[in-house]
Amino acid sequence: MVAQPSPLVLTMGEPAGIGAEITGKAWQALRHYTPGDGPVFFVIDDPARYRRFDVPVTPITHPAHAGDAFAGALPVLPLTNPVTPTTGQPLIDNAPAVLEAIEKAVKLCAAGLANGVVTNPIEKKILIDAGFSFPGHTDYLGALTRGLPGASASGPVMMLAGPTLRTVPVTVHTALANVPTALTREDIVAVGRCVHGALRTDFGVEDPRLVVAGLNPHAGEGGLFGHEDEEIIAPAIAQLRRENIACEGPLPADTLFHAERRETYDAALCMYHDQALIPVKTIDFHHTVNVTLGLPIIRTSPDHGTALDIAGQGVANPASLISALTMANTLSGHRQRFSQT
C-alpha cells in the first residue's frame, strides 16, 4: 500500500467570525479531491461549531485519519480548550482556544504530520487584550518556528499572492508617518533575499525577477520628492544585484502594476503596507492569498479579516480560503521537489 501524503492543517481562527462558515464551504468545494490529487485538509476546532452550517464532521485523533474521512465529512481535530458559541461578538474567553489551534498546527507541521498550515483570520485586539504579545499571525508564527531547521535568520516575510501579481511589503504594520525612518537598506536586502529564495523553493520559479517600488512619488525624481529612494532603496538594490539577484528599481509605484508591466517580474517589493496590498487586492480580491515566507513550514491564509459584520448570515465567500488551501498544497509540492534536487 502506498502511504498517503500528509494533509494540510487549517486553524479555527476567531470563532465569532466567518471561519467555520468558510471552512465548511471550502470542504464542500474540495471534498472530491484525494490525497496526492488536491488540498485535502483537516481543521483544529470544536466539532460542534459546524452543526449550524449543516456540514457533516468526523472527529479525528490523528492527522493521518484525515485522508480517509475527507470525502464524506470534514475532518476535525478537537481542541482541548473550550469554545463559547458566539457570533459577531469576539469573547476574550475564547483566546486560549484560538492560540491552541495555531500552536498545535505548527507543531504538527514541524513533526511532518501535516504538509502546511492554513490559518483562518483572527481578531488581534481580542488576543492582545488576553495577553498576546505579537502584532499578528506572521510574527507569532516566526516565534513558534524560531530555531527550527529552515527558519530564516531575519524572520518571516509577508507576501500577498494573487493569480497575476505577488507583492511584498518591506515595512508592514507601521504607521505611514513612520515609514521613512523605519525603512532601512538592511531590511530591503533581507526581504529581497527571502523573496528570491522562496520564489525558487516554494513557487518553482527557476530564475526569479524582482522589482522594487520607490517610496516617494516618481521614485523621488532625483531627490525632488525626497531622498530615501537614492539613499536607502537604490543601495539595497545594488547589494542584491551583487548577490546575483535579478532586481530592478527603484521604480515609480504608480506604473508598476498594470497588466503589461506585471508580466516582466515575479514579485514586487513595496515599501509599506498599502503600497503592496492595494494593487493585489484590487486586481483580484477574492483569490488573493497571504503567504508567509522564511518559515520552515508552509503557511498561507485568506487575505481578508474575520468579517464580524456578516458572521452567521450564511453569505461569506470562501474563495480566498479555497485559494489559500490550493496554494498551500502547491507550495508544499514545490518545496518537496526542490529539496530532492
Summary of the structure (lengths in Angstrom):
residues: 341
radius of gyration: 20.3
end to end distance: 25.7
largest distance: 67.9
contacts: 1163
relative contact order: 0.17
helix: 43%
strand: 15%
